[in-house]
């Protein structure tokens, strides 16, 4: 079947990545690795990274000058789907969130000095980072409500604030912190983004927040942190002062493509597991689950939803490549809530087909069921995206059939 978004680069890369996953990563999806602490499997995953480097597949999202493949957003989206077939795929290939978003942010807006100190080792996979924006005291659906401040003192900023869901802060080298620097400015021009090395005095790691009963650690965690009179030089500012929300939106545009294609990859792997199990699980001497009409419905609905959603997301990615993220706000809102819900439906059906086995960590489905429920909340809750999309449609309504 023809893939209308396929390019020569994609045609070459995807078979290699699929082969790597089958050879090196699927076998790691054991109950211990899926439900245990990430720190225990991280040394093995870092060994796999070295194999990725040897095969010339490391840092695919980077420009050719930086050692990557110079992929467009639409091209990398297709790579991201395949990497998501395994929970360890993005990490092993060094394309994991939040680092990939911070990499793109620093590449575009950081000073030469910040790029040398933070971006280069991040691109090389020598360090990790985190993005510190959400606060427990304020609604995440209204990001202009923010209590963290960065006050100038000489040539420094002094940062005070309380953050949580600072994902992957545990073990990270630095955070990109959203803080109010211009409190008298217009609401969307009050905050800035500032790099804070996490060994700076005053930075307080409180805890990894338990998610569905599992706190995790290392990269696979979500932290609550505090900044208590944290002093950093003003040269750690990313972009211009007061541009924090603008940068966050630019970061989130491509980031939502990354997430949505990851969701599609999870749905596709869940679909494959569902079909494989339906074909082999006997319910009588001569029939399998695949003979049941209920199962036919699960399979047909999932196939249609995955394929149609993939087209929707890749078309959005192509439009972002051509016209920029700001011109595609409606499409970006639509794919975020639509794709997350599609993925969760497919995972749920796959679990149902597997029965009791689906609820265990003997297969990867229960891991995704627990950890991906948050997909309907982070980077904008479903309701926020739906409301924004509907408002824009009504504001610019131009009937085509009336």
C-alpha positions as CSV (number, residue, x, y, z in Angstrom):
1,X,0.0,0.0,0.0
2,X,1.3,3.5,-0.9
3,X,2.3,5.7,2.0
4,X,1.6,9.3,0.7
5,X,4.0,10.8,3.3
6,X,6.9,8.4,2.6
7,X,10.2,9.9,1.5
8,X,13.5,8.2,0.5
9,X,14.9,8.9,4.0
10,X,11.8,7.3,5.7
11,X,11.9,4.3,3.3
12,X,15.5,3.7,4.3
13,X,15.2,4.3,8.1
14,X,12.0,2.7,9.2
15,X,12.9,-0.9,8.3
16,X,16.2,-0.5,10.2
17,X,14.5,0.8,13.3
18,X,11.8,-1.9,13.2
19,X,14.6,-4.5,13.0
20,X,16.4,-3.0,15.9
21,X,13.3,-3.0,18.1
22,X,12.7,-6.7,17.3
23,X,16.3,-7.7,17.9
24,X,17.1,-5.6,21.0
25,X,14.1,-4.0,22.8
26,X,11.0,-6.2,22.7
27,X,12.8,-8.8,24.8
28,X,13.3,-6.2,27.5
29,X,9.5,-5.8,28.1
30,X,9.5,-8.0,31.2
31,X,7.3,-7.6,34.3
32,X,10.4,-6.5,36.3
33,X,11.5,-3.9,33.7
34,X,8.0,-2.5,33.1
35,X,7.0,-2.3,36.7
36,X,10.3,-1.8,38.4
37,X,12.6,1.2,38.8
38,X,13.9,2.7,35.6
39,X,17.3,3.1,37.2
40,X,17.7,-0.7,37.2
41,X,17.3,-1.1,33.5
42,X,18.9,2.2,32.5
43,X,22.5,0.8,32.3
44,X,21.3,-1.9,29.8
45,X,19.4,0.7,27.8
46,X,22.5,2.9,27.6
47,X,24.4,-0.1,26.2
48,X,21.7,-0.4,23.6
49,X,22.3,3.3,22.8
50,X,25.8,2.4,21.8
51,X,24.4,-0.2,19.3
52,X,22.1,2.5,17.9
53,X,25.2,4.8,17.4
54,X,27.0,2.0,15.6
55,X,24.1,1.6,13.2
56,X,24.0,5.3,12.5
57,X,20.5,5.8,14.0
58,X,21.3,7.9,17.0
59,X,19.7,11.4,17.3
60,X,17.7,11.1,14.1
61,X,15.8,14.4,14.9
62,X,19.0,16.5,14.6
63,X,20.2,18.4,11.6
64,X,22.8,16.8,9.4
65,X,25.4,19.3,10.7
66,X,24.7,18.1,14.2
67,X,25.0,14.4,13.3
68,X,21.3,13.7,12.6
69,X,19.4,13.0,9.4
70,X,17.9,16.5,8.9
71,X,14.4,15.1,9.0
72,X,11.3,17.3,8.5
73,X,8.6,17.2,11.2
74,X,6.5,15.0,9.1
75,X,9.4,12.6,8.5
76,X,10.3,12.4,12.1
77,X,6.7,11.9,13.1
78,X,6.8,8.6,11.2
79,X,10.0,7.7,13.0
80,X,8.4,8.5,16.3
81,X,5.5,6.2,15.7
82,X,7.8,3.2,15.1
83,X,10.0,4.1,18.2
84,X,6.8,4.0,20.3
85,X,6.2,0.4,19.6
86,X,8.4,-0.2,22.7
87,X,8.3,1.9,25.9
88,X,12.1,2.0,25.7
89,X,12.3,3.1,22.0
90,X,12.6,6.8,22.3
91,X,15.0,6.7,25.2
92,X,17.4,4.3,23.5
93,X,17.4,6.5,20.3
94,X,17.8,9.7,22.4
95,X,14.6,11.2,21.1
96,X,12.6,11.1,24.4
97,X,10.6,13.8,26.0
98,X,11.2,16.2,27.6
99,X,14.8,16.3,26.1
100,X,13.7,16.4,22.5
101,X,11.6,19.5,23.2
102,X,14.3,21.2,25.1
103,X,16.8,20.3,22.4
104,X,14.6,22.1,19.8
105,X,14.1,25.0,22.1
106,X,17.8,25.6,22.9
107,X,18.8,25.0,19.2
108,X,16.6,27.9,18.1
109,X,16.8,30.4,21.0
110,X,19.7,29.7,23.3
111,X,22.9,31.8,23.2
112,X,26.1,30.3,21.9
113,X,27.4,29.8,25.4
114,X,24.3,28.0,26.6
115,X,24.4,25.8,23.5
116,X,27.9,24.8,24.2
117,X,27.3,24.1,27.9
118,X,23.8,22.5,27.7
119,X,22.7,21.7,24.2
120,X,25.7,19.8,22.9
121,X,25.9,17.3,25.8
122,X,22.1,16.9,25.6
123,X,22.3,16.1,21.9
124,X,25.0,13.6,22.6
125,X,23.0,11.8,25.3
126,X,25.5,12.6,28.0
127,X,23.0,14.4,30.2
128,X,19.2,14.7,30.6
129,X,17.0,17.7,31.2
130,X,13.5,18.6,32.4
131,X,10.9,21.3,31.8
132,X,9.5,23.0,34.9
133,X,6.3,24.8,34.3
134,X,3.2,23.3,36.0
135,X,2.4,24.4,39.6
136,X,0.2,22.6,42.1
137,X,-1.3,25.8,43.4
138,X,-2.6,26.9,40.0
139,X,-4.8,25.4,37.3
140,X,-2.6,24.0,34.5
141,X,-5.4,24.8,32.0
142,X,-4.6,28.5,32.5
143,X,-0.8,28.8,32.3
144,X,-0.7,32.6,32.8
145,X,-1.6,31.9,36.4
146,X,1.9,31.3,37.8
147,X,3.5,31.9,41.2
148,X,7.1,31.2,40.4
149,X,9.1,34.4,40.2
150,X,12.6,35.3,38.9
151,X,13.7,38.7,40.3
152,X,16.8,40.5,39.1
153,X,19.6,41.0,41.6
154,X,22.7,42.5,40.0
155,X,23.6,40.3,37.1
156,X,21.6,37.3,38.4
157,X,18.0,36.1,38.7
158,X,16.8,34.9,42.1
159,X,14.1,32.2,41.5
160,X,11.4,31.2,44.0
161,X,8.6,28.8,43.2
162,X,6.9,25.4,43.6
163,X,6.5,23.1,40.6
164,X,5.2,19.6,40.0
165,X,5.0,17.2,37.1
166,X,8.5,18.3,36.2
167,X,8.9,15.1,34.3
168,X,12.3,13.4,34.4
169,X,13.8,15.8,36.9
170,X,15.2,12.9,38.9
171,X,18.8,12.7,37.7
172,X,18.5,15.5,35.2
173,X,21.4,18.0,34.8
174,X,19.3,21.1,34.3
175,X,15.7,22.4,34.1
176,X,14.2,24.9,31.8
177,X,12.1,26.9,34.3
178,X,9.1,29.0,33.5
179,X,9.0,32.0,35.9
180,X,7.4,35.4,36.0
181,X,10.1,38.1,35.3
182,X,7.8,40.9,34.2
183,X,4.8,41.0,36.5
184,X,3.4,44.3,35.2
185,X,3.4,43.2,31.6
186,X,0.4,41.8,29.7
187,X,-0.5,38.3,30.9
188,X,1.2,36.4,28.1
189,X,4.4,38.6,28.3
190,X,5.1,38.1,32.0
191,X,7.0,34.9,32.1
192,X,10.4,33.9,30.8
193,X,12.3,30.6,30.4
194,X,15.5,30.3,32.3
195,X,18.0,27.4,32.6
196,X,18.7,26.2,36.1
197,X,21.4,23.7,36.8
198,X,19.9,21.2,39.3
199,X,23.0,21.3,41.5
200,X,22.4,25.0,42.2
201,X,21.9,25.8,45.9
202,X,18.3,26.3,46.8
203,X,16.9,23.7,44.3
204,X,14.9,21.2,46.3
205,X,13.8,17.8,45.0
206,X,10.7,16.9,47.0
207,X,9.6,13.6,45.5
208,X,8.7,11.6,42.5
209,X,4.9,11.7,42.3
210,X,3.2,8.3,42.3
211,X,1.3,7.8,39.1
212,X,-1.4,5.1,39.2
213,X,0.4,3.8,42.3
214,X,3.9,3.8,40.7
215,X,6.4,6.7,41.5
216,X,9.2,5.4,39.3
217,X,12.6,7.1,39.2
218,X,15.1,8.6,36.8
219,X,13.8,9.4,33.3
220,X,10.5,7.5,34.0
221,X,9.3,9.8,36.7
222,X,7.4,13.0,37.4
223,X,8.8,15.2,40.2
224,X,7.6,17.8,42.6
225,X,10.3,20.4,43.2
226,X,10.9,23.8,44.8
227,X,13.2,26.7,43.9
228,X,14.2,28.4,47.2
229,X,16.2,31.6,46.4
230,X,17.9,29.9,43.6
231,X,20.5,32.2,42.1
232,X,21.5,31.9,38.4
233,X,23.1,34.4,36.0
234,X,20.8,36.4,33.7
235,X,22.8,34.9,30.8
236,X,20.8,31.7,31.5
237,X,17.8,33.3,29.9
238,X,16.5,31.4,26.9
239,X,15.3,33.8,24.2
240,X,14.1,37.3,25.2
241,X,12.7,38.2,28.6
242,X,8.9,38.0,28.6
243,X,8.8,35.5,25.8
244,X,8.3,32.4,27.9
245,X,4.7,31.7,26.7
246,X,5.6,32.3,23.1
247,X,8.5,29.8,23.4
248,X,6.3,27.4,25.2
249,X,3.8,27.4,22.4
250,X,6.5,27.0,19.8
251,X,7.9,24.1,21.8
252,X,4.4,22.5,22.1
253,X,3.5,22.7,18.4
254,X,6.1,20.2,17.2
255,X,5.9,18.5,20.6
256,X,2.3,17.5,20.1
257,X,3.2,15.9,16.7
258,X,5.8,13.9,18.6
259,X,3.3,12.9,21.2
260,X,0.5,12.1,18.8
261,X,2.7,9.9,16.6
262,X,3.9,8.2,19.8
263,X,0.3,7.6,20.7
264,X,-0.3,6.1,17.2
265,X,2.7,3.8,17.7
266,X,1.3,2.6,21.0
267,X,-2.1,2.0,19.4
268,X,-0.5,0.1,16.5
269,X,1.6,-2.2,18.7
270,X,-1.5,-2.8,20.9
271,X,-3.5,-3.6,17.7
272,X,-0.8,-6.1,16.6
273,X,-0.8,-7.8,20.0
274,X,-4.6,-7.9,20.0
275,X,-4.8,-9.6,16.5
276,X,-1.9,-12.0,17.3
277,X,-3.6,-13.1,20.5
278,X,-7.0,-13.4,18.9
279,X,-5.6,-15.7,16.3
280,X,-3.8,-18.0,18.7
281,X,-6.1,-18.1,21.8
282,X,-8.3,-21.1,21.6
283,X,-11.8,-21.0,23.1
284,X,-12.8,-24.5,21.8
285,X,-10.9,-27.3,20.1
286,X,-11.4,-25.8,16.7
287,X,-12.1,-22.1,17.3
288,X,-10.1,-19.1,18.5
289,X,-11.0,-15.7,19.8
290,X,-10.6,-14.5,16.2
291,X,-13.9,-16.3,15.3
292,X,-15.9,-14.1,17.7
293,X,-17.9,-11.2,16.2
294,X,-17.3,-9.1,19.2
295,X,-13.5,-9.4,18.5
296,X,-14.2,-8.6,14.8
297,X,-15.7,-5.3,15.9
298,X,-12.7,-4.5,18.1
299,X,-10.3,-5.2,15.3
300,X,-12.3,-3.3,12.5
301,X,-12.9,-0.2,14.7
302,X,-9.3,-0.1,15.8
303,X,-7.9,-0.5,12.3
304,X,-10.1,2.3,10.9
305,X,-9.3,4.6,13.9
306,X,-5.5,4.1,13.7
307,X,-5.2,4.6,10.0
308,X,-7.5,7.7,9.8
309,X,-5.8,9.3,12.8
310,X,-2.3,8.7,11.3
311,X,-3.4,10.6,8.2
312,X,-4.8,13.4,10.3
313,X,-1.6,13.8,12.3
314,X,0.8,13.5,9.4
315,X,-1.2,16.0,7.4
316,X,-0.9,18.4,10.3
317,X,2.8,17.8,10.6
318,X,3.2,18.5,6.9
319,X,1.3,21.8,7.2
320,X,3.5,22.8,10.2
321,X,6.5,22.1,8.0
322,X,5.1,24.3,5.2
323,X,3.3,27.1,7.1
324,X,4.5,27.0,10.7
325,X,2.8,25.9,13.9
326,X,1.0,29.2,14.5
327,X,-0.9,28.7,11.2
328,X,-2.0,25.2,12.3
329,X,-3.4,25.9,15.8
330,X,-6.8,24.4,15.0
331,X,-5.3,21.2,13.6
332,X,-2.9,20.9,16.5
333,X,-5.8,21.1,19.0
334,X,-7.8,18.6,17.1
335,X,-5.0,16.0,16.8
336,X,-4.2,16.2,20.5
337,X,-7.5,15.2,22.0
338,X,-8.5,13.0,19.1
339,X,-5.3,10.9,19.0
340,X,-5.0,10.5,22.8
341,X,-8.6,9.2,23.0
342,X,-8.1,6.9,20.0
343,X,-5.0,5.3,21.6
344,X,-6.7,4.7,24.9
345,X,-9.7,3.0,23.2
346,X,-7.4,0.7,21.3
347,X,-5.3,-0.2,24.3
348,X,-8.5,-0.9,26.3
349,X,-9.8,-3.2,23.5
350,X,-6.5,-5.0,23.4
351,X,-6.6,-5.6,27.1
352,X,-10.1,-6.9,26.9
353,X,-9.1,-9.4,24.2
354,X,-6.2,-10.6,26.3
355,X,-8.5,-11.1,29.3
356,X,-6.7,-11.6,32.6
357,X,-3.4,-11.7,30.9
358,X,-3.9,-8.1,29.7
359,X,-4.1,-6.8,33.2
360,X,-0.7,-8.2,34.1
361,X,2.8,-6.9,33.3
362,X,3.5,-10.1,31.3
363,X,2.4,-8.0,28.3
364,X,3.1,-4.3,27.8
365,X,-0.6,-3.3,27.6
366,X,-1.2,-2.7,31.3
367,X,1.9,-0.5,31.4
368,X,0.4,1.7,28.7
369,X,-3.0,1.7,30.2
370,X,-1.7,3.1,33.5
371,X,0.9,5.5,32.2
372,X,-0.9,6.9,29.1
373,X,-4.1,7.9,30.8
374,X,-2.4,11.2,31.5
375,X,-2.3,11.8,27.7
376,X,-5.7,13.4,27.9
377,X,-4.4,15.9,30.5
378,X,-0.8,16.9,29.8
379,X,0.1,19.5,27.1
380,X,-3.4,20.7,27.4
381,X,-6.4,18.8,28.7
382,X,-9.0,17.5,26.2
383,X,-11.5,20.1,27.3
384,X,-9.1,23.0,26.7
385,X,-8.3,21.9,23.2
386,X,-11.9,21.2,22.3
387,X,-13.0,24.6,23.6
388,X,-10.2,26.4,21.8
389,X,-11.0,24.6,18.5
390,X,-14.7,25.2,18.7
391,X,-14.2,28.9,19.5
392,X,-11.9,29.4,16.5
393,X,-14.4,27.5,14.3
394,X,-17.3,29.7,15.3
395,X,-15.2,32.9,15.2
396,X,-14.1,32.3,11.6
397,X,-17.2,30.3,10.5
398,X,-17.5,30.3,6.8
399,X,-20.2,27.7,5.6
400,X,-19.3,25.7,2.6
401,X,-22.6,23.9,2.2
402,X,-25.3,26.5,3.1
